[in-house]
Amino acid sequence: MSKIGKINISIPDKVKVALNGSILNVDGPMGKKSLNIDLNIFDLKINDGKEISLKPKKIDQDTKRLWGMNRSLVNNAIIGISKGFEKTLELVGVGYRATLKGKQLNMQLGFSHDINFDIPEGIKVTVEKQTTLKISGYDKQLVGEVVSKIKSIRPPEPYKGKGIREKDQYILRKEGKKK
């Protein structure tokens, strides 16, 4: 049995959930999201618009694997539409800074040129200080993907710790060369 899959998903007051065929539509204050649920494998019930239960039709090895994942995808969609997801990045290094220019994030990261990162639709980027970025959106996967792409431009190096890192991310530091 899936420990996560058994837990019912509660629906907040502002969020509306509707099942059309095999597509689950979630609508709320942050936007709209659609999820494709395989109804041949799972039985999805919406109880009075207050909670969702997801149960497999027959329990075998394949459905056990998919049960918790599908429950988590539905739960993340509901949380994202009601509250949203947010990650904070820090730029560590001398002269490292970021500014917003329309739908582009302009970063100076110690290269000979500035890096312009196109912000995808559904993602909101705010520059709090010149060295602190907040990336937020209603899709957890998209927020994580954007954060990963920005971090890959200048990953933190182990000797001085310079680079782009998430807030409170631990960087394994190495000792430098000795005489």
N, C-alpha and C positions, 0 to 999 in steps of 0.2 A: 504494500500500500504506500502511496505517496503521502508523506507527512505534510507537504505544502499544498498538494492538490486537494486534500480533504477540507481545508479551511475555506469557509464561505467568504465572499468578497462583499464588503458593505459599500453601498453607493451613497455618496454625500447628497445633500439636499439640492444643490445647484446643478447636478449632473443628471442627464437623461440618457438612458440606455435602451436601445431597440434592436431586436433581432429580425433581419430581413433575409430569409433563406438561410444561407450559411455565413452571412456577413453581419458582424456585430458593430453597430454604429454607436459611438460614444460622443455626446454633445455636451459642452459645458462652457464655463466662463473663459477658458484659455483658447478654445477652438473646437475643431471636430477631428475625430480619428475613426478609421474603419479597420476592423480586424477580421481576417478570414478564419473561421473555426470549422474544423472538419466534423460535421455532424454525423458522419458514418461511424466515427470512433467515439465521440463524446456526446453526452446529453446535457444541454445547457438550459437551466431554468432561471428565470428572473422572478423573484418572489416579491410581489407588491411594489416593485420599483425601489425596494430598500436593500436587497442583497441578491447576489448571483451565486448559484452553485453549479459546479462543473464536475460531472461524474462520468467515468467511462462506461460504455455499454457492456463490454466484457473485459475482464481483467486478465491480461497476459503480459509478457515481458515488454512488448512494444508499447502498449498503452500506458504501462507504469512509467516508462521513460518520458512520454509526451505529456502526461497528466500535469505534473508540477510545472513544466515549462509553459504550457498553455494557460494555466491558472495565473502564473506570474506575468505573462504578456497582457492578459486582461486586466490584472490588478495595476500594472504599470501604466496602462492606457488611462484607467480611471483616475489614478493619482496625478498623472501628467495633465489631464484635462481640468482637474479641480484645483491643484496647487502649482503644478509645474516642477521642473527639475532645474537645478542650478549647480554649477561648478565654478570654483575660483582658481585662477592661474596667477602665478607670480613670475615676473621677469627679474632674474637675479644676474647682475653684472654691471660693470661701469658703462654708462651710456646706453643701456638697454631701456627702451621706452616704446610705448604704443599709443596711437591716436586713431580715432574713427574719422574716416572720410567718406561720408555717404554710406553705401552698402559695402565698403571695404575697410578692413582693419590694416592700418599701416604700422609696421613694426621696424624699429632700428635695433638690430641684434648683433652688432659688431662685424657684420659683413661689409663689403665695399659698397653695397647698394641697400636700399630699403626693400622690405618684403611687403607686398600687398596681398592680403588674404581675402578672397571673396566670401562674404557671409551668406550661407544658404538660406532659403525661405523657411520660416518657422523658427529661426534661431535669433535671439536678441543678445547682442554683445554690448556691455557697458564698460567703459574705462573709468574706474574709480580714481586711482592715482595714475601716474604715467607708467607705473610698474605693476599695477594690479588690474586684472581683467575678470569680469563676471560673465559667464556664458550661461544663458537660461533658455528654456523652451519647454514645450509640452511633450516631446518625444524623447524618452530616455536614451534610446539607441542613437538618435541623431545628435543629441548633446554630447554624448560620450565620443562619438566619431569625430565631431568638430574639435573637441578638446584634444583628442589623440593626434589629429592632423596638425594642430597648432604646436603641440609639444614636440612633434617630430621635426619641426623646422630647426630647433636648437635644443636638443636634449641636454639635461644637466650633466656636466662632466664631473668626474670623481675627485679631482685635485683641488679646485677652488670652489666647486659647486655652482659655477656659472651656467645659465641656460634658463629654459622655461620649465617650471614645475607646478604641480598642483599645490594648493595650500595644505600645509602640514604633511607633505610627502617627504619620506625619509630618503636621503641620498647617502649611499655608502661612500664614505670619504676615505681616500687613500693618502698615505704619507708620501711626501715628495722625495726626490733624489737626495742622498746624503753625501757629504764630502769624505 
